[in-house]
Amino acid sequence: LSFYRLFLHPLARFPGPKLAAVSRWYEAYCDVVQNGQYTFKIAELHKRYGRYRHAAFSIPLLSRRYQNNLLLRYWYTGPIIRISPYELHVNDPTFFD
């Protein structure tokens, strides 16, 4: 089940903590052990996993124009993060338009 949720699930391509992708224990830990800090943890997750992920990736043999397209296509994650096995969180209200 963990393998499916990490690699084969339709939401597997969205960034976020791996423990949150596998089970809902991540949310339970933040709410119970850390005294209800899950709401604030989501803001931290957006800072860590948001917009550009691994933006330093480049292939020197390719032209600069192709490198930029490659970065945007494969490494741009947008304002969406995965916060549980079946939930995404969107941080940008204009993203819905």
C-alpha positions in Angstrom: 0.0 0.0 0.0 2.8 2.4 0.8 4.5 1.7 -2.5 1.3 2.4 -4.3 0.7 5.7 -2.5 4.3 6.9 -3.1 4.8 5.9 -6.7 1.6 4.8 -8.5 -1.2 6.9 -7.0 -2.5 9.7 -9.2 -1.4 12.2 -6.5 2.1 10.8 -6.3 3.5 13.5 -8.6 2.7 16.3 -6.2 5.4 17.3 -3.7 5.1 16.9 0.0 6.4 14.9 2.9 6.5 11.2 2.2 5.0 10.3 5.6 2.0 12.4 4.7 1.7 10.7 1.4 1.7 7.3 3.0 -0.7 7.7 5.9 -2.7 10.2 7.9 -0.4 9.7 10.9 1.5 12.9 9.9 -1.5 15.0 10.5 -2.3 13.2 13.7 1.2 13.7 15.0 1.1 17.5 14.3 -2.3 17.8 15.9 -1.9 15.6 18.9 1.8 15.6 19.8 2.5 19.2 18.7 -0.7 20.6 20.2 -2.7 21.4 17.0 0.1 22.9 14.9 -1.0 21.1 11.7 -2.5 24.3 10.2 0.8 26.2 10.7 2.8 23.2 9.5 1.0 23.4 6.1 2.4 26.9 5.6 5.9 25.6 6.4 5.3 22.8 3.9 4.4 25.3 1.2 7.7 27.1 1.8 9.7 23.8 1.6 7.9 22.1 -1.3 6.2 24.9 -3.1 6.8 26.7 -6.4 10.3 25.6 -7.7 11.7 22.3 -6.5 15.3 21.3 -7.5 15.6 24.4 -9.6 19.4 24.0 -9.8 18.9 21.0 -12.1 20.5 21.6 -15.5 22.1 19.6 -18.3 25.2 21.5 -19.7 25.0 19.8 -23.1 21.6 21.3 -23.9 21.0 24.8 -25.1 19.9 27.4 -22.5 16.4 27.7 -24.1 15.8 23.9 -23.8 17.1 23.8 -20.3 14.6 26.4 -19.2 11.7 24.5 -20.8 13.0 21.3 -19.1 13.1 23.0 -15.7 9.6 24.4 -16.0 8.1 21.2 -17.3 9.5 18.8 -14.8 10.5 20.8 -11.8 7.8 23.5 -11.5 5.4 22.2 -8.8 3.1 25.3 -8.5 1.2 26.2 -5.4 0.0 22.7 -4.8 1.4 20.3 -2.1 0.3 16.9 -1.0 -0.8 16.9 2.7 -2.3 13.4 3.0 -2.8 10.2 0.9 -5.9 11.7 -0.7 -5.6 15.5 -0.1 -3.9 18.4 -1.9 -3.5 21.9 -0.5 -3.5 24.9 -2.8 -1.8 28.1 -1.5 -2.7 30.5 -4.4 -6.3 31.7 -4.8 -5.7 32.8 -8.4 -4.7 29.2 -9.2 -8.3 28.2 -9.4 -9.1 30.5 -12.4 
